[in-house]
């Protein structure tokens, strides 16, 4: 649910940055850089979160297997 909130925040930031770049005309590259940076950070946060979940799941699986082996002895 929090990702939906951050998705809308990133959308607002990128729209404002791109519109500011279009309106000002002089420094349109600054708006583009800000917009793509916001999206890059958002995507990086999602990927990092998924990697952490995979690591935790793998550790839990290894612990369960270790405990299962200890019960067999």
Protein Blocks (a to p, Z undefined) as FASTA:
>chain_A
ZZmmmmmmmmmmmmmmmmmmmmnommmmlmmmmmmmmmmmmmmmmmmmmmmmmmmmmmmm
mmmmmmmmmmmZZ
